[in-house]
């Protein structure tokens, strides 16, 4: 039986859960005022906010990976 993998792939796109290793990339995106003007309230996040959100998401995904045998 193949392990459960929560991903979606298209010709030019791969969507997958966040992991702690994604934090540097997420920080560069979500702290950039030119990018964030198109998201939410238009204000960039602080480094601390990005870290908190990325780690919370990664922890949630790690929990799911153990429950669903998701290998990353």
PyMOL commands that set and color helices and strands:
alter all, ss='L'
color gray80, all
select helices_A, chain A and resi 20-30+33-36+47-68
alter helices_A, ss='H'
color red, helices_A
select strands_A, chain A and resi 8-9+14-15
alter strands_A, ss='S'
color yellow, strands_A
deselect
rebuild
show_as cartoon
